[in-house]
Structure formats: structure tokens, C-alpha cells
């Protein structure tokens, strides 16, 4: 990528196996990190992008989450806890609204591969 961006990256089900908040205190230390995740994120960090983990984990899980990130040696800039949960709820997804002129979104589907540009339909304000 030629331009620097802020990567907002989820943790559970994206960086490592999907662990519900209710089980995170017991399972995070042994969570399986997805192949290629650490390398992919580290490369973006070294390219000068900002890495922000944005997770639906509860604030009380911060210490165990930080310990896991330190254990796997992943460089990052920010960790934001308490993102609204949508999995297993009535909500269909996140709709990000910002005054920033460029917003990009990538749905993680199991493989940390190269990002490509693709034309898609989006909701916009009239």
C-alpha cells in the first residue's frame, strides 16, 4: 500500500480463534493465533501504518488481552476495548460513520493475504 492508513483490527475471530467474553479469562492465554496474522500486521506496522486493535472484549479483560499481545510479540499502537457486540445479536453488522473522506473495510474470512482493490456497492448519504 502506498498511502498510510489506520488499520482497525478485531481480535477474537480475526487475530486469534473466536473466544466469547464469557470464556476469555480462561482461554485467551492458549488462544490459537491465525497463521500469517502476526507477520501481516507486523509488516503493516513497519510500513508506517497505525495499528489499532478494536475489540468487543470487556474492559475487565484488558490485562489478559495485553499479556497475549505481548506473548505473541505483536507491535501495535492502540487497544480499544468495549466495541459493541454484534455476533449472536439482532444486529447485522457495523455501519461506520465519520467525517473522514476515505473509509475502507475488509471482512476477515480466515486468511491473512494481500489486500486488493475491488469495486463494491456501499450506503452513502444523499
RABEL-V726839 format. One record per residue. N is the residue number from 1. D_LAST is the distance of its C-alpha to the last C-alpha in whole Angstrom. Layout:
n: {N:N}
d_last: {D_LAST:D_LAST}
This chain:
n: {1:2:3:4:5:6:7:8:9:10:11:12:13:14:15:16:17:18:19:20:21:22:23:24:25:26:27:28:29:30:31:32:33:34:35:36:37:38:39:40:41:42:43:44:45:46:47:48:49:50:51:52:53:54:55:56:57:58:59:60:61:62:63:64:65:66:67:68:69:70:71:72:73:74:75:76:77:78:79:80:81:82:83:84:85:86:87:88:89:90:91:92:93:94:95:96:97:98:99:100:101:102:103:104:105:106:107:108:109:110:111:112:113:114:115:116:117:118:119:120:121:122:123:124:125:126}
d_last: {30:30:28:29:26:27:27:27:29:30:34:35:34:33:36:38:39:37:39:38:38:41:43:42:45:47:46:44:47:47:44:44:42:40:41:40:38:40:40:37:36:39:38:34:36:38:36:35:31:31:32:30:31:29:31:31:35:36:37:41:40:40:44:44:41:42:45:44:42:45:47:45:45:41:40:36:35:33:34:31:33:31:28:27:28:27:30:31:29:27:24:22:21:20:16:16:14:15:15:17:15:17:17:19:21:24:25:29:31:35:35:35:34:33:29:28:24:23:20:18:14:12:9:6:4:0}
